[in-house]
Structure formats: C-alpha cells, structure tokens
C-alpha cells in the first residue's frame, strides 16, 4: 500500500488534500509546521532536522508538498520568507529524500505565476511557454520548479512539478480575491459594513478551479506523473476578476457600490493567465467536476453563516 506524506496539511489546500486521501486506499502521514492535534506530525521544511527525523522514521513512498507561502499579494512585502519557504524549504526536502528514500515519488506544487507576463496569443498557456514571472512569489515557485527538474535530471529522483492556476473554496484565507469579495458582501448584508466593496485590479483574467478538483488532480499526478516533468493544473477557461465580482454581487439583494482602493493594488499584476490542461488530462484522465458559480455561492454562504 502506498504511504503518502502530505506537508502543509493544516493549510487551505493541505486540509482538502488530507480529506481526499482519507477516502482512498493509502496510508496517510499528515504533517504540518504547527501541530494542533495528535494525528498530525510536526514537519517544518526550513528545519532540516525535523525533515530528516520524520522521513527516516516514516519512510513514505509518496510525498505531496503543500507547505509554502501561497499569497502573491503578501510576497511583495515578505520577499525573504517567500523564498525561504518556497525555495529553500523544498531544497531541504529533496536533499533528505535523496539521502534516505531515493525511490520516493514527490509532487512539488508550483504556480501559474511562474509564467507571469504572457502574450494574449500564448493562451491557453502550454508548459513549454517562456517564463516571465512578475511577482516575488512567481519567481520563488519558478526557482522551486527548476530545482526539482535539476534534481530529477542530475540525481534521477522521481520529482514532478505542477503549475497550478487559481483555486478557490471554503476555508481559503482572507487576502485571496474570492474570500475578500465574499466576506465584504456578507458583512454589508449583515449591516457590519457600509454598502461599499473595496477591490483591487478588476481587469486581470485568471483561470479558476474548485480546490476539490485540484486535490483530485494532485492525487492522480502523484501516481501517474513522470519524474522530471511539469504539469499545468487548471480548467482552461479564463474569467475576468470583474466577472467574479459580478457573480458574487448577483447572489446578493444588497445594493453595493464598487470602489477601487490603492492599497489593494500590487506593484505589478499579471494581466492574463489561462492554462492549457491537455498534458494533465492525457496523463491522468482528470476532469473538472465543480462549477465556479457553485463554489462562489458556497464561499458567500460560509461568510453569511459565520
Ligand atoms: N486578493 C485580492 N483581493 N485580489 C484582488 C482583489 C482583492 O480585493 N481585487 C482584485 N484582485 C485581483 C488580484 O490583483 C489578482 O489579479 C486576482 O484578483 C487574483 O488574486 P488572488 O486571489 O490574490 O490570487 P493570485 O492570482 O494572486 O494567486 C493565486 O493563484 C496562484 C495561481 O495563479 C494563489 O492561489 C497562488 O497561491 C496561486 O499560485
């Protein structure tokens, strides 16, 4: 039976990944930097001793790396931490795998932000596209991806890297667009906020997928991907951020005014990211099961009930 270790399991995607694996036939090792319950093992990628201890003791056959700094917005303010966790953290993980469990299969989770500034004509973006990251986060994930490819090439370890596009769902932190919009709408409905929603750049186009479909893709890749390969994880469809806002507002009876605030604008924001998912589909037969409209409704209802 496969012994699957998940890092970053108390994070947004990590917690969905753990729930997903609980319904499959694998032995699960749930790890996190901060431990809040007895079923979780402490593992901090930046503390190499903790990585050695956990990997030597548990000897997983598969690892999904979901530990990381996931906010593009925050990466502008916390550049150093973003690189420490997203790049040096995975270097520790790969070095320990190489030394103690060299046959282990590792899924490294990267980002569409690695593509950065792309031409409209390059969409849907294939994995072979040129990489022009615009954010510190994008560069940190690009570095992690190149690091994985170098370890696969030079040492022959079974590591593969995703470029995952935007993913949403209940439980994602504030600071991500659908959460920021939905919380404000719910607060306006409750009378806790004047009927003005503060937003950032509404012109960007992003490729959104429900987190439950994303973790299914990760499971399929974990067992079917080729070492040394990159895989886009995305729906292949683009939505402008204003469309996301309009869908959420259309689900509310409140009369809402939209105001753009400068503190929500980033020094640079990638204008368009729509991915080509054909490699993922041909490798795994993955398909999208959840609609974005439904995911948005669930997120809004979560804040209404909170
Ligand atoms: N967060 C946020 N809040 N973003 C806003 C807002 C707002 O009030 N208003 C507009 N935006 C715009 C951002 O400028 C960006 O263009 C878009 O909405 C999406 O922002 P985020 O939800 O913060 O996501 P992201 O695209 O920067 O990064 C997400 O997707 C990546 C893959 O493309 C994260 O999930 C990353 O971890 C992931 O790798």
Boltz pocket constraint, residues with backbone or C-beta under 6 A from the ligand:
constraints:
  - pocket:
      binder: B
      contacts: [[A, 69], [A, 70], [A, 71], [A, 72], [A, 73], [A, 110], [A, 111], [A, 112], [A, 113], [A, 164], [A, 165], [A, 166], [A, 167], [A, 175], [A, 176], [A, 177], [A, 178], [A, 180], [A, 181], [A, 198], [A, 199], [A, 200], [A, 201], [A, 202], [A, 204], [A, 206], [A, 241], [A, 264], [A, 266], [A, 269], [A, 270], [A, 273]]
      max_distance: 6.0
